[in-house]
Amino acid sequence: MNRAQLFARLAEPRAWDLAVVGGGATGLGVALDAAARGLSVVLLESHDFASGTSSRSTKLLHGGVRYLAQGNLSLVREALHERSTVLRNAPHLASRLSFIMPSYAWWQTPFYGVGLKLYDLLAGRAGLGATSFLGRAQTLAALPNLQPAGLCGGVSYWDGQFDDARLALALARTAAREGALLLNYCAVTQLQHQGGRVTGLRCEDRLSKQAYTVRARCVVNATGVWVDALRQLDGAAQGRSVGPVVAPSQGVHVVVDRDFLPGEHALLVPRTADGRVLFAVPWLGKLVLGTTDTPRSDLPREPRPLRAELDFILGEAARYLARPPTRTDVKSIWVGLRPLVRPAGDDDADTGRLSREHTVLVSATGLVTVTGGKWTTYRAMAEDVLARCFQAGLLPEKPAGVSDRLKLVGAEPTLDASRPAVAAAAGLHTYGSEQALLQSLPGAGLLLVPGLDEAMVRFAARYEYALTVEDVLARRSRLLFLDAALAASLAPRVAAILAEETGRDPALADFLGLARDYLSWPSEQDA
Ligand SMILES: Cc1cc2nc3c(=O)[nH]c(=O)nc-3n(C[C@H](O)[C@H](O)[C@H](O)COP(=O)(O)OP(=O)(O)OC[C@H]3O[C@@H](n4cnc5c(N)ncnc54)[C@H](O)[C@@H]3O)c2cc1C
């Protein structure tokens, strides 16, 4: 269906069971679960799918070693279960990855090793491989550029990693396959109430500026760090003031070439100089360094890093890598906002200690808000949200457990053991069972850069809801996140193909500005 047909469906005079606001991991997960259970679902996303936090994560499918240290075992166990669900249902977009924690003091190997053995135990049958203790020489062989001075040994363990934006698109497309209607660039501008209850919403196609009314039995607010705006609209309609539930925290990632950490392993520093966790993770052929946890009071669409955050990441990398990257080695910098759940009445909470678990709230009018949590647990969160909708009598009850074994669009029926892992450079393999369809399109094999050909741009426009150069180069391909200068250099050609496919302005100039931002270094004043 093209965009005009999708909007024609939206304009039909009907009531939906469920209207989901927000097309990130959380909203897409809810839409898919509900549609798979036979409910009628519409999902509206104000920008592009996953353009908020859900394309800016560290890309780990993990139980959370940090939460293990905090003793939050049920959170860890649930996430470990969900980690294997994603690996099973989207094997073309997720794979297991070995992590090594180096030890620079004699006690670190047994201390972290015992914790990670517990991690294996909690994973049970969902385990991806056994934790093992490494000697000094083994650690250096596995992480060739690791700082050798003072190194005692290390611990290796297994977790998962994925392509977050492409998984979001797979969720969107699978939800559509299950009958849901999903629209990007369509912002929810108002909620509608009748007799004190939410009965629907108003939304606007951001391209045509046309407004639509959508009637729904149940409205779920899954707008991530932005949930408070919709909650306030809901409260204002009832003459109530509504306090914020989100305390946003910013996380920065820096991307450099793989030769700063060659080999097949990721590096995890469990306790940096200021007590944080730092990852150096091979991803799509590059190395991702991060992240930070800096409280913010505003909610920009494109948050930018502080100078202190970049100094922290490169400074810590220099403590652990014998030949460390410097500013001139940085290929891209991206920043995401975590929707941390604020304890009621706590305005100055330290975000490092706020809950990474999700919260589901049902307002007096029946608006259901979900926020917090993490990518890894999107499916468990969706089940939780729907359980609350049933409990509140907002939706007719449908049994859970459908999404558990639901293969996402692109997943092959049998596992392809020869497929490159997510750590390897992107390419045809990322398209899983859709490779033949992709190769039947014009431009197949006409490479723009290794791993991205012209047919992939056409595929993005025809099947993956892409409208702009940014949609293609930031989220269908991840080139903006991997090498912003390279992405800018091929943007004009991508724009030309997109314009041919969609007949619309693909916003090339906006993308070129964005690519500059992904490479720009904040001044000393932005500390
Ligand atoms: C730095 C960082 C690293 C992370 N690393 C990991 C990790 O490695 N593993 C992991 O499991 N989790 C990780 N997370 C957490 C994970 O990324 C988030 O929990 C998850 O992406 C949140 O998804 P969401 O759908 O709730 O929010 P979002 O992805 O932000 O989605 C909300 C959407 O709502 C839309 N929206 C807002 N207002 C409206 C409106 N009025 N109308 C329509 N749409 C609207 C927005 O455009 C947005 O797309 C990380 C988070 C950060 C910040």
The ligand as a Tripos MOL2 file, in Angstrom:
@<TRIPOS>MOLECULE
LIG
   53    58     1     0     0
SMALL
NO_CHARGES

@<TRIPOS>ATOM
      1 C1         21.9820    5.8630   25.1140 C.3       1 LIG1
      2 C2         21.0140    4.7250   25.2450 C.ar      1 LIG1
      3 C3         21.4650    3.4150   25.1460 C.ar      1 LIG1
      4 C4         20.5600    2.3560   25.2620 C.ar      1 LIG1
      5 N1         21.0090    1.0930   25.0740 N.ar      1 LIG1
      6 C5         20.1580    0.0540   25.1590 C.ar      1 LIG1
      7 C6         20.6240   -1.2510   24.8890 C.ar      1 LIG1
      8 O1         21.7810   -1.4690   24.5320 O.2       1 LIG1
      9 N2         19.7400   -2.2660   25.0060 N.ar      1 LIG1
     10 C7         18.4420   -2.0530   25.3810 C.ar      1 LIG1
     11 O2         17.7080   -3.0270   25.5130 O.2       1 LIG1
     12 N3         17.9580   -0.8040   25.5930 N.ar      1 LIG1
     13 C8         18.7850    0.2490   25.4770 C.ar      1 LIG1
     14 N4         18.3280    1.5240   25.6620 N.ar      1 LIG1
     15 C9         16.9150    1.7420   25.9740 C.3       1 LIG1
     16 C10        16.0270    1.7180   24.7270 C.3       1 LIG1
     17 O3         16.6690    2.3110   23.6270 O.3       1 LIG1
     18 C11        14.7180    2.4570   25.0310 C.3       1 LIG1
     19 O4         14.1670    1.9370   26.2050 O.3       1 LIG1
     20 C12        13.7030    2.3300   23.9130 C.3       1 LIG1
     21 O5         14.2610    2.6150   22.6580 O.3       1 LIG1
     22 C13        12.5320    3.2900   24.1690 C.3       1 LIG1
     23 O6         11.6120    3.1400   23.1310 O.3       1 LIG1
     24 P1         10.2660    3.9770   23.1120 P.3       1 LIG1
     25 O7          9.4400    3.4350   22.0130 O.co2     1 LIG1
     26 O8          9.6530    3.9600   24.4730 O.co2     1 LIG1
     27 O9         10.7100    5.4620   22.8200 O.3       1 LIG1
     28 P2         11.0840    6.1350   21.3750 P.3       1 LIG1
     29 O10        11.9190    5.2480   20.5710 O.co2     1 LIG1
     30 O11        11.6240    7.4980   21.6710 O.co2     1 LIG1
     31 O12         9.6870    6.2320   20.6800 O.3       1 LIG1
     32 C14         8.7170    7.1970   20.9950 C.3       1 LIG1
     33 C15         8.1710    7.7180   19.6860 C.3       1 LIG1
     34 O13         7.0180    8.5240   19.9310 O.3       1 LIG1
     35 C16         6.9700    9.5000   18.9070 C.3       1 LIG1
     36 N5          6.0820   10.5940   19.3240 N.ar      1 LIG1
     37 C17         6.2880   11.5190   20.2880 C.ar      1 LIG1
     38 N6          5.2250   12.3410   20.3610 N.ar      1 LIG1
     39 C18         4.3280   11.9250   19.4160 C.ar      1 LIG1
     40 C19         3.0390   12.3790   19.0070 C.ar      1 LIG1
     41 N7          2.4440   13.4390   19.5770 N.pl3     1 LIG1
     42 N8          2.4090   11.7300   17.9960 N.ar      1 LIG1
     43 C20         2.9740   10.6420   17.4160 C.ar      1 LIG1
     44 N9          4.2010   10.1890   17.7680 N.ar      1 LIG1
     45 C21         4.8630   10.8090   18.7570 C.ar      1 LIG1
     46 C22         8.4310    9.9200   18.7680 C.3       1 LIG1
     47 O14         8.6810   10.5290   17.5190 O.3       1 LIG1
     48 C23         9.1580    8.5910   18.9370 C.3       1 LIG1
     49 O15         9.4740    7.9810   17.6990 O.3       1 LIG1
     50 C24        19.2020    2.6160   25.5250 C.ar      1 LIG1
     51 C25        18.7450    3.9360   25.6210 C.ar      1 LIG1
     52 C26        19.6440    4.9770   25.4590 C.ar      1 LIG1
     53 C27        19.1590    6.3830   25.5250 C.3       1 LIG1
@<TRIPOS>BOND
     1     1     2 1
     2     2     3 ar
     3     2    52 ar
     4     3     4 ar
     5     4     5 ar
     6     4    50 ar
     7     5     6 ar
     8     6     7 ar
     9     6    13 1
    10     7     8 2
    11     7     9 ar
    12     9    10 ar
    13    10    11 2
    14    10    12 ar
    15    12    13 ar
    16    13    14 ar
    17    14    15 1
    18    14    50 ar
    19    15    16 1
    20    16    17 1
    21    16    18 1
    22    18    19 1
    23    18    20 1
    24    20    21 1
    25    20    22 1
    26    22    23 1
    27    23    24 1
    28    24    25 2
    29    24    26 1
    30    24    27 1
    31    27    28 1
    32    28    29 2
    33    28    30 1
    34    28    31 1
    35    31    32 1
    36    32    33 1
    37    33    34 1
    38    33    48 1
    39    34    35 1
    40    35    36 1
    41    35    46 1
    42    36    37 ar
    43    36    45 ar
    44    37    38 ar
    45    38    39 ar
    46    39    40 ar
    47    39    45 ar
    48    40    41 1
    49    40    42 ar
    50    42    43 ar
    51    43    44 ar
    52    44    45 ar
    53    46    47 1
    54    46    48 1
    55    48    49 1
    56    50    51 ar
    57    51    52 ar
    58    52    53 1
@<TRIPOS>SUBSTRUCTURE
     1 LIG1         1 GROUP 0 **** ****
